[in-house]
Amino acid sequence: MSMIAGLVEILLFQGFGEVVSRFLLPPIPGPVIGLVALLAWLQIRKAVPPQLDLVASALVQHLGLLFVPAAVGVVMFWPHLKSNALAVAAALVVSVVATIAVSAVALRVTSRGRRREN
């Protein structure tokens, strides 16, 4: 029963994110908004409820299954990927570099506050 409660909690935040995305922030995907809202809620509570921890652990243990549809898509669209290999490779390289840069800036910004506290 507690696993159902954890799933309901996750789905409520995702539904909230979808509503906010639909009416207030269309460029941001609903699940992203819901995830940020869940993170904020957990930060306010300063604890992870046991039912949510149970669901998260189960999902992480079976995370590999979520990659099956992506692998099927790669196989299905292989001719398109092959013909656009240069563009795909460039997009991958740019996105990796951008992710590393944004992560470094975020780490620097968050670590400044911790240095001042010490």
C-alpha positions in Angstrom: 0.0 0.0 0.0 2.8 2.4 0.7 4.2 1.9 -2.8 0.9 3.1 -4.2 1.0 6.1 -2.0 4.5 7.0 -3.3 3.5 6.5 -6.9 0.4 8.7 -6.3 2.7 11.4 -4.8 5.0 11.4 -7.8 2.1 11.4 -10.3 0.5 14.3 -8.4 3.6 16.4 -8.8 3.9 15.4 -12.5 0.2 16.4 -13.0 0.9 19.7 -11.3 3.8 20.2 -13.6 1.7 19.4 -16.7 -1.0 22.0 -15.6 1.6 24.7 -14.9 3.3 23.9 -18.3 0.1 24.0 -20.2 -1.2 27.3 -18.8 1.8 29.3 -17.5 5.1 28.0 -18.9 4.6 26.3 -22.2 8.3 26.1 -23.2 9.2 24.0 -20.1 8.0 20.3 -20.1 5.5 19.4 -17.4 7.5 16.6 -15.9 10.5 19.0 -15.5 8.3 21.5 -13.6 6.8 18.7 -11.5 10.3 17.4 -10.7 11.4 20.8 -9.6 8.3 21.2 -7.5 8.9 17.8 -5.9 12.5 18.8 -5.1 11.3 22.0 -3.6 8.7 20.2 -1.5 11.3 17.7 -0.3 13.7 20.6 0.6 11.0 22.3 2.6 10.1 19.0 4.4 13.9 18.3 5.0 13.1 14.6 4.6 12.1 12.0 2.1 8.9 10.2 3.0 9.4 6.4 3.3 6.8 5.6 0.6 8.6 7.9 -1.8 11.9 6.4 -1.0 10.5 2.9 -1.6 9.2 3.9 -5.1 12.4 5.7 -6.0 14.5 2.7 -5.1 12.3 0.4 -7.1 12.5 2.7 -10.1 16.3 3.0 -9.9 16.7 -0.8 -9.7 14.8 -1.2 -12.9 16.1 1.9 -14.7 17.6 -0.2 -17.5 14.1 -1.1 -18.8 13.5 2.5 -19.5 16.3 2.5 -22.1 14.6 -0.3 -24.2 12.3 2.2 -26.1 15.2 4.5 -26.9 17.2 1.5 -28.2 14.3 0.4 -30.4 14.0 4.0 -31.7 17.7 4.0 -32.6 17.4 0.8 -34.5 14.2 1.8 -36.2 15.6 5.2 -37.4 19.1 4.0 -38.1 19.0 5.1 -41.8 18.0 8.6 -40.8 20.7 8.8 -38.1 23.3 7.5 -40.5 22.4 10.1 -43.1 22.6 12.9 -40.5 25.5 11.6 -38.5 27.5 14.8 -38.7 24.6 16.9 -37.3 23.9 14.4 -34.6 27.5 14.2 -33.5 27.8 18.0 -33.5 24.6 18.3 -31.4 26.0 15.7 -28.9 29.3 17.4 -28.5 27.7 20.9 -28.1 25.2 19.6 -25.6 27.9 17.8 -23.5 30.1 20.9 -23.4 27.1 23.1 -22.5 26.1 20.7 -19.7 29.6 20.6 -18.3 29.8 24.4 -18.4 26.4 24.9 -16.8 27.3 22.4 -14.1 30.6 24.1 -13.4 28.8 27.5 -13.1 26.1 26.1 -10.8 28.7 24.4 -8.6 30.7 27.7 -8.4 27.6 29.7 -7.5 26.4 27.2 -4.8 29.9 26.7 -3.3 30.3 30.5 -2.8 27.5 30.5 -0.2 29.0 27.5 1.6 32.5 29.2 1.9 30.9 32.3 3.5 29.1 30.2 6.1 32.3 28.5 7.2 
